[in-house]
Amino acid sequence: YNLPDEGFVFCSFNTLYKVDPIIFQTWMNVLRRVPGSVLWMQPSKEGVPLLRSEVVAKGVDPTRLRSLPWLEEEEHLGVKSLCQAQTPYGLGSQY
């Protein structure tokens, strides 16, 4: 999945309309403070360039944003990660 062997994988599997600007800024702050970490998101193909430009605008290396294909639930559970629910949204039935 092109995830790092070392470091931490933060995840947000929400659709892009649920990405709140304040929460996104918080994620960027976390990435800057946690060396070797990445943020794994699953945006639409059209959303990837927008997210990458926002990451760069926030001063974070765009390679730390990972856009990966959708995985089945059991595959998600095999990845060392911290899934981040976004207020007012929860993780739903994902887990």
VENRA-V213881 format. One record per residue. SS is DSSP state (2 for helix, 1 for strand, 0 for the rest). Layout:
ss={SS SS}
This chain:
ss={0 0 0 0 0 0 0 0 1 1 1 1 0 0 0 2 2 2 0 0 2 2 2 2 2 2 2 2 2 2 2 2 2 0 0 0 0 1 1 1 1 0 0 0 2 2 2 2 2 2 2 2 2 2 2 2 2 0 0 0 0 2 2 2 1 1 1 0 0 0 0 0 2 2 2 2 2 0 0 0 1 1 1 0 0 0 0 0 0 0 0 0 0 0 0}
